[in-house]
Amino acid sequence: MPETESTEGEHVERHRDGSVRARGPVVDGRPHGYWEWFRTDGTLLRSGHFAAGENVGEWTTYDRSGAPYKVTDRG
């Protein structure tokens, strides 16, 4: 299970090896604003925005070279 560090304003989840798995801001205990998820090798996997805990706007998934390969519009 990943390790989680949370404070109002910043949330970080870590892979078992200690590398960052996910990070982004938290407001009122819910994700809010720009978030990123990473693979264990440190490359960016996915990014997108939350508004009061809900996915909003464009969410991008990246290949291992860092190039976007899927963009989803969450409205």
Protein Blocks (a to p, Z undefined) as FASTA:
>chain_A
ZZddddehiacdddfkopafbgcddeehiaedjdddddfkopafbdcddeehiaehjddd
ddfkopafbdcdeZZ
